[in-house]
């Protein structure tokens, strides 16, 4: 009851009195996202970490231990969009990293924008912006509330992990050009790169990291929770005979294109991003006045390493020990440039990760692999058998089938009937756990576990006709490395840490949605909530009343 009363008070506008129990509004809100970080990674690796990174966040901050993504698919684009808009794909529109566009009859990448051009590179590629994101973000609202005085900057190796958090009104979104080794942007934000980014690129730090050798940071005792370095569950780089340490990037990079991919698939990608973040803090006026600013940082290399080696690998273990040092380095820079007590951090992930299917199979755990070609051919043949000749399926993307609606209409068939026929076929296939037609998802109110998550992922204009989910532990044609995207807890359960101004030490075990982050951050900085926000402010964070502290 107390929780409900406090939440009601917040939403009715009495937040300032409650926030006064903590410190003043932060001058800088720092959002840190770690790509593909499961909630269990922190307790698994924590004993081998130092005192100034994750342990400091835990020791001095607030930890939400039971935080989940409440939709499907759990992938990078929707994850970053959901954190910064405070809502699900159903309302912000980013239903995947890409999706099939019925009108254009081809795939659309989540940050595609043909009206703008890239800045800072000669690479020929589609322009990038947050235009496909149909909700405002935390940064957009901070801009509007402050009459444009709040500064918003987003940084990542991935364009989608920068542009989507940056939102529509940002001062800058910058990401890594894996072909040139430079950080770039687009004319959506600026006509040319700002001097501080151009100066950073001139230092050629990516070239420096591309010549490094990745060796284990610690002794063997630090990796007891990981499988042996030599195993059958990891991708082997060209130029190596096994996926084992050391990794000499100078030798591997030329054999594993694009040119700077080796930096991305190593801890040195995190080093490079922290370097850029420190340059932003030193060279801009972020957090220098009493108008709150936003700095969004997304570490992408954990995702690349996870896909390559898997969550039980020694490489993944080592990456997180090294990421701990980067978090410590970032905190030290924030203390120096913005000042202790003047900034607030939230740290979370855009999704978790599966175990490697081959590992699960060899250890008799439930697992399996479906095959796109086999499933798609079977589905098409079944519809032809039932309905007669024709290309009844236009496309399959993100576990969704897009039916050929003009053909269905020309044959005078009911769309719901064809949807149901395809759904019936899929339910009989190995490894399929859940099948729903879009019609069912729009009308059902059962609140079932997977069905509810599928409903939250449904933005109708970009959604298919039939959506299915694989069984737990099942993936697509994947023998080594990890993947993600499902609604199961290994993909949905992520860490959430709060630290700094307005935050008292504590732990919450209450269930929270990832969409609760934006409204909580908005109240901390005194901003309006994003336009499509469906999340609820996390009362335990705002009230600082928890009596459970990290030890």
N, C-alpha and C positions, 0 to 999 in steps of 0.2 A: 504494500500500500504506500509506504514511504516513497519508493521508487516512482510510482505513478504520480504522486502528488508533486514531487520535485520536477518531474518531466512536464507536467501540466503547467507548473509555474514558469518553466523555461519557455515553453511554447507560447505562453500568454504575455511574454514580454518582461518578466521580472528577472531575466538573466543577469543584469549588471549587479544586483545585490548579492546574488549567489557567487558570481565570479569574484567579487570583492574579497571573498574568503581566501583566495589565492593571491598571486602577485598581479601586477599591472598587466595590461594587454601587451603581448609580445610585439617587438618592433619587426620581427621576422618570423614567419611561419615556414618551416623547412619540412617538406614532404619527401621522405626517402622510401623508395620502393625497390625491393630486391626481386628480380625476375626468377621465378621458380624456387621460392623458399618455403618449404613445408614447415609447419609449426613445430615438428619434432626436431628440427635441425638445431635449434638453440640449446635445448637440454642435452642433446647428443654430443655437441662439440664444446659446450660451455666450460667444462673443467680445464680444457687445454687453451682457453683464450686468456688474454691479458686483462688487466683491471680497468683500462681506460676506454674501451670500445663498448661492446654489447653489455658487459658487466656493469659499466657505469650507467648505461641507459636503464638497466634493470634495478640497480642499487638506488638511483636517485629519481627514477621515473615511475610510471604506472604501466602495468602489464595487463592486457586483456587476453586471457589464456584461451578463450573459447570463441574465437572469431572465424566466421565462415563466409564464403561466397554463396549467395542464395539464388544462383541461376546457372544455367548451362548455355554456352560453353565456357570453361575456365581456361581462357587463353589471354595473351598479352593485351591486345587491343581493347576488348571489353573490360579487362581487369583495371587498366589504367583509367579508362573512361568512368567506370563505376565508382572508383575511389574519389575522383575529383568532382563528379557530378552529384554523388550521393544517391544514385538510383541505378536501376538495372537496365540491361539492353532493351527491355520492353519500352522504356521511355527515353533513353539517350540515343538509341538507334544503332549503336556499334555492336552488331550481332556476331561478329567474328573478326579475325584479322583481315579477312576478305569475305565476300559473299557474291552470289550470282544476281545480277540485275536483269529482271525480266524485260524491261523496256529496251535496254541496250543489248541484251542477249550475249553478255560476256561478264567475266568476273570484275569486281570493283574492289580495290584495296582500301582499307579503312581510312587512310589519310590522303587518298588520291584527290587532287584538285587541278583540273586542266586549265583553270583561269590564272594560275600563278606559275612561276619558274623557280628553280633552285638557285640559291645564292652561295657563292664561295667555292664552286666546283665547275669543272668542264664536263662532268659526267652527264650524259643525256638520260634523263629520267623524268617521270611525271612529277609535277609540282606537288607540294605537301602542305596541308593545313588541317585544321579541326572542323572544316566545313560540314563534313558528314555527321558530326556529333550534334544532335538536335536539342540538347539541353545546354544551358550555361554551366560553367564550372565555378569552383571556389574562387579561383583567380579572377574570373569575369565579374563576379559579384563584389569582390574586394575593389576592383577597378571602379565599378559603378558607385558604390557607397562612398568612395573617397573622391569622386569626381575626377578620376584618372590619376590621382596622386600616388596610389599604391603601385609598386613595381612588381611585375610578374615575369619570372625567367624560368625556363625548363631545360634540363640537360639530360641526355642519355646517349648511349651508342645507337639505339633504335629510333627511327623517326617517329613511329607510332607511340613510343614510350615518352616522347618529348612533346609532340604536337597535341596529343589528346589531353594530357595534364595541363599544358599551357592554356588551352581553351581558345576563345575567339578574340580576346582583347589583349593578349600578352605583349610585353615589350620585346620578347625574344624566345624562340624555341630553337635549340641547337642539337644536332645529332652527328654521328660519325659516318663519314663517307668511307666505306670499307675498301674502296678502290684507290683512294688517294691518301688516306691517313689524316685527312683534315676534318674539322668540325664545320658543318654547313648549316644553312637555313633556307628560307624561301622568301620570295617577294611578298607573300601574305603578311610577313612581319616587318620587313625592311628591304630597301633597295640594294644595300650592300652590307657585308658583315661589319659589325662594330669593331673599332680599333682593338679592343681587348681580345676579341676572338681571333682577329687577323694576326695579332702579335703572338697569341698562343700557338696558332698553326705554324708560324714562322720558326718556332722552337723545334719543330719536327720530333716531338716526343713520341709519336707513334713509331717512328723509325728507330728510336732508341729502344723501345720496348720490344720491337720485332727482332732485335738482336739478342734478347735475353734468353737465359736457359732456366726453365722451370724445374726446380728440384724441391723436395719436401722441406717445409719450413722447420719442422720439429723432428725429434727422434721417433722411433717405432712406437713408443708408448702412447703417442698422441693419436694413433690411427687404429686403436684396438676395436673401435666400433665400425670399421670398414673392412671389406673383403680384401683378400690378398691383392697386391698390385698387379700380378699377372693372373688374369682370369679370362673367361670366355664371354663376358657380358658387356664389353666395351668396344667402341669403334677404334680402329687402328688408322692413324694418320698415314698418308702416303709418305714414304721415306723411312718408315719404322717397320719393324717386324713384329712388334707387340705394343700394346697400349700400356707402357710402363715408363716410369721416370728413368732418366731425365728427358725433358722435351727441349731440344735445342731449336728455338724458334728461328734462328738465323738460317738453319738448314731446312727446316720444315716449311717455312712460309712460301718459298718459290714453288714448292711442289703441291701446295694445298691452297689454290686460289679461292676467292679473290685475294688481292695482294696483302691485305691486313687481316685476313680471317684468323690467322694464328694468334694475333693479339686478342681478338674477340674470344676465342676458345681457350682462354688462359686467365689467371688472376691479373695479368697485366692490363687487361681491359678495364678492370676496376681501378687500378692505379691511375690509368689515363683519365678516367672520368673524375676521380677525386682531384687530380691536378687541375682539370677544367673548372671544377666547382670552387677550388681555392682561388683560381684566377678571377672568377666572377666576384667572389667576396672581396678580393683585394682591389679590383679595378672598377667596380661599380659602387653605387651608394646604397646597396641593399642593406636594410636595417639601420640606416644612419639617422633616421628621424622618427617622430612619434606616429607616423602613418604606417600601419603594418604592411609589409611586403611579403611576397611568396617566392620561395625558391624550391622548385620541384626537381629532384634528382632520382634517376632510375638506373640502377646497376643491372646491366644486361648480361654480363659474362657468366653469372651463375646459371642462366638458362642455357647458354651455349655449352657450357661444361656438363650440365646435367643431361642434355640431349645426347652428348657424345659418350659420357662415361657412366651415367646413372647415379642414383642417390646413395648407393652403398660403396661407391668407389673411393679409393684413397685420394684421387684427384679432387673429387667434390669436397671431401673432408678438408684437404689442404686449402682449397679455395676459400672456404669459410673461415679458417684460421687466419688467412691473409686478409679477407674482407674485414675481419675484426680490427686489424691494424688501420684499415682505411677509415672505418667509422671513428676510431680514436683520433686519426689525423684530422678528420672533418670537424669533430667536436673541439679540438684544440684551436683550429682556425676560427670557428664561430666564437669561442670564448675571447679570442684576441681581437677580432674585427667588429663583432656585434656586442659582445660582452655577456658574461654570465648573468642569467636572469632577464635577459632582453630578447631571447629567442625561444621558440617552442618547436619541438620536433615530433612528428609521428613517423613511425617506421613500420612498414607492412610489406606484403608481397602481392603480386598480381595473380598468382595461382600456386598450387603445389606441384606434385609430380607423382607418377606411378613408380612402382618398382619395375625393374627390367623383366619383361615377360619370360625370357629364357632362364633367368634366375629363379623366378617363381615356379616354373615348370620343373626344374631340376630339384627343387626342394618340396615338391608335391603340394604346392599351394594352388588355389584356384586361379587359372589363367588361360589364355588362348589368344589366337589372332584371327581376325576376319580379313578378307581380301576384297579390296574395292572392285577390282575387275570381275571377280566371281559373283559378288553380290549384285552388282549393277547389271551384269548380263542376265543373271537369273531373274531379277525383277522385271527387266524389259521383256524377256521371253514370256513370263507369266502374264503380263498385261496383254501381250499380243495374243496369247492363247485365249484369254477371257474376252477380249474386246475386238479382236481382228487386227490386221496389219496396220502399222503406223509407229512413228517415233513418239511413244506415249510419255517418255521421260526426257525433259530438256537437259537436266543437269543434276548431279549430286554434289553437294558441298556441305561441310560442317555437319555431317550425319543427317542431312536434309535432302529430300527428293523434291525437285521442282517439276511438276507435271506440265505437259504441253497443253495449256488451257485453250489456245485457239483450236487445236485439233479436237479436244473434248467438246467444245462448243459446236464445231462444224458437224460432229457426229450426233449432236443433240443428246449428249449424255450429261447426267448430273455430276458435277465436280465431286460432291461428297461420296458418290458411289465409287468413283475411280480411286479416290483417296482411301476408302475403306478396303477396296480390293488389294491395293498395294500394301496397306498396313497388315492385312491378314497374311499375305505372303511373308512379310518380314518377320512376323511373330513366330513363324515356324522355322526360322533359320538359326543355326548354331551361334551362340554368343550374343544373341539379341535379348536384352533384358526388358526394354520398355519401348513401345511404339505408340505414337499419338498422331492423329491427323490434326492439321491446324484448326479445323472446325471444332474438334474435341477440346483442344487447348483453349480456344476462345470461349467455350461454354461450360466446361467442367468446373466444379467447385469441390472436388473431393479433398483437395489439399494433400494428396499423396506425395511422398518424398521427392521422387524424380519428376513427377508430373508438375508439381508446383515450381520446381526449378526450370523446367522447360517453358512453363508459362511466363516466368520472369525474363526469359531470354527471347521472347517472341515480339519482335517489332514487325508488324504485318507487312509493310511495304517491301521488306528485305527477307522475309521468311519463306521457306518452302511450303509444300503441301503436306508432307509426311516427315515427321522427325522421330529418330530412334536413338536409343542409348545402348551401348554394349554392356555385357555383364561385368561385374567387378573383376579387375585384373586382366581384362581383355583389351587388346589394342589392335592397330592396323599394321599388318605386315612388318612388324618391328621385332628384330631379333636381338639387337644390342642397343644400349643407351635407354634413356627414359623418355616418356612423353607425358602429356596432360590434356585436359579438355573436358573430362567427365564431371558428373555431379557428385561423385563419391568423395568421402572425407579426405582421402589422400590428395585429392586435387583442390578441395574447397577449404580445408583447415589451414590457416596461415597465421603467422605471428602478428601482433599489433602492440607496439610500444609507444608510450607518450613520455615526453621529457621536456623540462625547462619551465619557462614562465607559465604560471597558472596551474602547474602540475605538482601534486604531492605524491610521495612514494606510496605504492600500493599494488594490489593484485585483485582482479575481478575474474571470477569463474562463471559469471553470468553469460548466457549466449548473446552474441552480438553479430550483426551483419556487417560486411565490409562497407555497405552503403551508409553506415552510421558515422563514418570518419568525417566526411565533408560537413555535415551539420554540426558536429562537435567542434571542428576546427573553425567553422564560421562563427560560432558563438564565442570562442576564445579570442578571435581577432575583432569581434564586433561587426561582423558582416551579415548581410542578408544571405539566406540559403539559396543554393542553385535552383533554377526555375523548375526543374522536374524532380527535385529531391523527394525521395520516398523514405529515406533513412530517418532514424531517431537519434537525437543527441545522446551520447553515452553519459548517463547521470553520474556514474562512479568517477569518471575522469573530471567532470566539471565541478562536482561537489567536494572532491578531495576528502571524502569522509570514510574511505576504506580503512579498516583496522588490520588488514592483512598486508604485510610488507614482505618484500623479497629478502631472503636471507641467503 
